[in-house]
């Protein structure tokens, strides 16, 4: 269930607050959707997602329509894998 939706950068960045079921009930998530025209999401985008996770005190799902750079994915695996989930929009087709 979506509880809130905001466009944070005209046409390219969106924040969606959602409550999703899990094994013990429900969990609030912040979904950050990136809709860049050509560039892939980078390290800065992942760091920004982690900062938002701390601010809202909930896990973040970072969705990128154009995917993630190799350096961003490597950085995520080492640093933020437990608080930020990555979803590559290319995998959703």
ZIKA-V596278 format. One record per backbone hydrogen bond with DSSP energy under -1.0 kcal/mol. NH is the residue of the N-H (numbers start at 0). CO is the residue of the C=O. Records with the same first field share a line. If there is no record, write none. Layout:
# ZIKA-V596278
NH: CO, CO
This chain:
# ZIKA-V596278
2: 16
3: 16
5: 14
7: 12
8: 12
11: 8
12: 8
13: 32
14: 5
15: 30
16: 3
17: 28
18: 0
19: 26
21: 24
24: 21
26: 19
28: 17
29: 58
30: 15
31: 60
32: 13
33: 62
34: 11
40: 66
45: 41
46: 42
47: 43
48: 44
49: 45
50: 46
51: 47
52: 48
53: 49
54: 50
55: 51
56: 52
57: 52
59: 82
60: 29
61: 84
62: 31
63: 86
64: 33
68: 40
72: 68
73: 69
74: 70
75: 71
76: 72
77: 73
78: 74
79: 75
80: 75
82: 79
83: 79
84: 59
86: 61
88: 63
90: 87
